[in-house]
Amino acid sequence: MSTQERVGTKRLVVGAHYGALDFLVQRCTAIIMAVYTLILIFGYVFSSGMSFETWQSLFTFHVGGVPLGQLLATLAFLSLAWHAWIGARDIWMDYAHGAGLRLSLYILTALWLAGSIIYFVKILWSL
């Protein structure tokens, strides 16, 4: 038995050791997205009619001078991106065999998510 195949209390554990933290992050980001979805649903249900101005006000309302609508939307989108990163990374770790392929998929996923965040910020904060 080689040194990397130790068994028992002194076994060698390999991997990224993400487990518990990623589990908690995925649950927290899911809760943030669920709460934000409820806010949007209540905003839609209690609005008088759905025009462009009403739809825009769901994302741009202010409370005490603070752009709360934009801040909540940004928090929800960043939660979505983080949630997607963890999920995609886990899929690539499990199903992409070969370090080169896995690294390429990581890079493409990170670039896609970064581009999505930049596009989101450009659209939401330029209203």
C-alpha positions as CSV (number, residue, x, y, z in Angstrom):
1,M,0.0,0.0,0.0
2,S,1.4,3.4,-1.0
3,T,1.6,6.4,1.3
4,Q,-1.3,8.0,-0.5
5,E,-3.7,5.2,0.2
6,R,-3.6,5.3,4.0
7,V,-6.7,3.9,5.8
8,G,-8.0,4.6,9.2
9,T,-7.7,7.7,11.4
10,K,-4.6,8.9,9.5
11,R,-5.9,8.5,6.0
12,L,-5.0,11.0,3.4
13,V,-8.1,13.1,2.4
14,V,-7.9,14.5,-1.1
15,G,-10.1,17.1,-2.7
16,A,-10.9,20.7,-2.3
17,H,-12.5,20.5,1.1
18,Y,-15.4,22.8,0.1
19,G,-18.2,20.7,1.5
20,A,-19.7,22.4,4.5
21,L,-19.0,26.0,3.5
22,D,-20.5,25.4,0.0
23,F,-23.5,23.7,1.5
24,L,-24.2,26.7,3.7
25,V,-23.5,29.2,0.9
26,Q,-25.9,27.4,-1.4
27,R,-28.6,27.4,1.3
28,C,-28.1,31.1,2.1
29,T,-28.1,32.2,-1.5
30,A,-31.2,30.1,-2.1
31,I,-33.0,31.8,0.8
32,I,-32.0,35.3,-0.5
33,M,-33.3,34.5,-4.0
34,A,-36.5,33.0,-2.5
35,V,-37.2,36.1,-0.4
36,Y,-36.4,38.4,-3.4
37,T,-38.8,36.4,-5.6
38,L,-41.5,36.8,-2.9
39,I,-40.9,40.6,-2.9
40,L,-41.2,40.7,-6.7
41,I,-44.4,38.6,-6.6
42,F,-46.0,40.8,-3.9
43,G,-44.9,43.9,-5.8
44,Y,-46.6,42.6,-8.9
45,V,-49.8,41.4,-7.1
46,F,-50.3,44.7,-5.3
47,S,-49.5,47.0,-8.2
48,S,-52.4,48.7,-9.9
49,G,-51.5,47.7,-13.4
50,M,-48.4,46.3,-15.2
51,S,-46.9,49.1,-17.3
52,F,-43.3,49.7,-18.0
53,E,-43.2,52.4,-15.3
54,T,-44.7,50.0,-12.7
55,W,-42.3,47.2,-13.7
56,Q,-39.3,49.6,-13.5
57,S,-40.5,50.8,-10.1
58,L,-40.2,47.3,-8.8
59,F,-36.4,47.6,-9.3
60,T,-35.8,51.3,-8.6
61,F,-37.8,52.2,-5.5
62,H,-36.1,54.3,-2.8
63,V,-36.6,54.2,0.9
64,G,-35.3,57.2,2.8
65,G,-33.1,58.2,-0.1
66,V,-31.5,54.8,-0.4
67,P,-32.0,53.0,-3.7
68,L,-33.4,49.9,-1.9
69,G,-34.9,48.3,-5.1
70,Q,-31.5,48.4,-6.9
71,L,-29.6,47.2,-3.8
72,L,-32.0,44.2,-3.3
73,A,-31.9,43.3,-7.0
74,T,-28.1,43.4,-6.9
75,L,-28.0,41.3,-3.8
76,A,-30.3,38.8,-5.4
77,F,-28.3,38.7,-8.7
78,L,-25.0,38.3,-6.9
79,S,-26.6,35.4,-4.9
80,L,-27.7,33.8,-8.1
81,A,-24.2,34.1,-9.6
82,W,-22.6,32.6,-6.5
83,H,-25.2,29.9,-6.4
84,A,-24.6,29.1,-10.1
85,W,-20.8,29.1,-9.6
86,I,-20.9,26.5,-6.8
87,G,-23.4,24.3,-8.8
88,A,-21.4,24.5,-12.0
89,R,-18.1,24.0,-10.3
90,D,-19.5,20.9,-8.6
91,I,-20.7,19.5,-11.9
92,W,-17.4,20.1,-13.6
93,M,-15.6,18.5,-10.6
94,D,-17.8,15.4,-10.8
95,Y,-18.2,14.9,-14.6
96,A,-15.4,16.6,-16.4
97,H,-12.5,14.2,-16.5
98,G,-9.0,15.6,-17.2
99,A,-7.4,18.6,-15.6
100,G,-7.2,20.6,-18.8
101,L,-10.9,20.2,-19.7
102,R,-12.0,20.9,-16.1
103,L,-9.8,24.1,-16.0
104,S,-11.2,25.3,-19.3
105,L,-14.7,24.8,-18.1
106,Y,-14.0,26.6,-14.9
107,I,-12.5,29.6,-16.8
108,L,-15.5,29.7,-19.3
109,T,-18.0,29.5,-16.4
110,A,-16.2,32.3,-14.5
111,L,-16.0,34.5,-17.5
112,W,-19.7,33.9,-18.3
113,L,-20.7,34.7,-14.8
114,A,-18.5,37.8,-14.6
115,G,-19.9,39.0,-17.9
116,S,-23.4,38.5,-16.7
117,I,-22.7,40.5,-13.5
118,I,-21.2,43.3,-15.5
119,Y,-24.1,43.4,-17.9
120,F,-26.6,43.3,-15.0
121,V,-24.9,46.2,-13.2
122,K,-24.7,48.2,-16.4
123,I,-28.5,47.7,-17.1
124,L,-29.8,48.1,-13.5
125,W,-27.7,51.0,-12.3
126,S,-28.0,53.0,-15.5
127,L,-31.8,53.4,-15.1
